[in-house]
Amino acid sequence: MRLHLLLRLLILAPLAACHAATPLEAVRATPDEVTFAYGKGAADDAARQAALYCANLGRAADLRWVTRVGGDRTIAIFDCR
């Protein structure tokens, strides 16, 4: 049940971010990791959302990998430990 709520959050978060200049998009979410794509200036938002996601699983978010994928888009993978 909790996982369904988290998935809804990850689906709705990008919709809420549509009003922001730099949208944040959840690309992948599993019990062990969460991946976000975001624009310039949204790294803190990605870290905050990853922390919330992992906290709902009783874990802490740990940034594993970050890369730029073109333009101002960045992909960040967070492990839930």
N, C-alpha and C positions, 0 to 999 in steps of 0.2 A: 504494500500500500504506500509506504514512504517513497519507494522508488518511482511510483506513478506520479506522486506529487512533485518530485524532483524533475521528472521529465517534463511535466507541465510547466514548471518554472523555467526550464531551459528553452522551451518552445515560446513562452510568452516574453521572456527577457529581451530577445531581439525586437519584438514588436514594440516594447516600451522604449527601446533604444532608438527607434526610428526617428524620434524627435531630437536626438542628440546628433552632433556634427560627426561623431566617429562611432558608427554602430558596432556593437559587440554581438557576435554570433556563436552559439554553441555548435560545434561541428560534430563532436562525438562525446558520449558520456557512458561510462561503464562503472561498476562498483570500485574499480581500481584506478581509474583515471578520467580526466575530463579535458577536452581540447576546445580552445576558443580561437576564432579568427576575429581580428579587430583592426581598426584604423589607427592612424597617428593620434597619440595622446590618450589612448584607452587602455594602456597596459595596467594601470591601477584598477580599473573596472574589471578587467579579466581576472586579476589576482583576487579581488574581492569576491567575485562570483564563484571562482574556484574554491575559495575558503568556505563559502556558504554551502556549496554543493558537498564538499568532503565532510564538513561539520555535520551535515544531516545524516551522514553515514557513520558518524562517530569517529571520524578520522581528521587529520590535518592535511592541508594542501601543500605540496612541495613542487616547486617549479623544476621540471625535468629538462625542457628543451624549448628554445625560441628561435624562429627564423622568419625572415622577411620573404614574402612570396610574390612580390611585384607591387609597384606603386608604393602606396603607404600601408598595404595590408601585411599583417603579421600573424603568424600561427604560434600559439603557445600551448604546450602540453603540461598538465599538472598531475602528479601522482597523488593519490589519496592514501596516506600512510597512517 
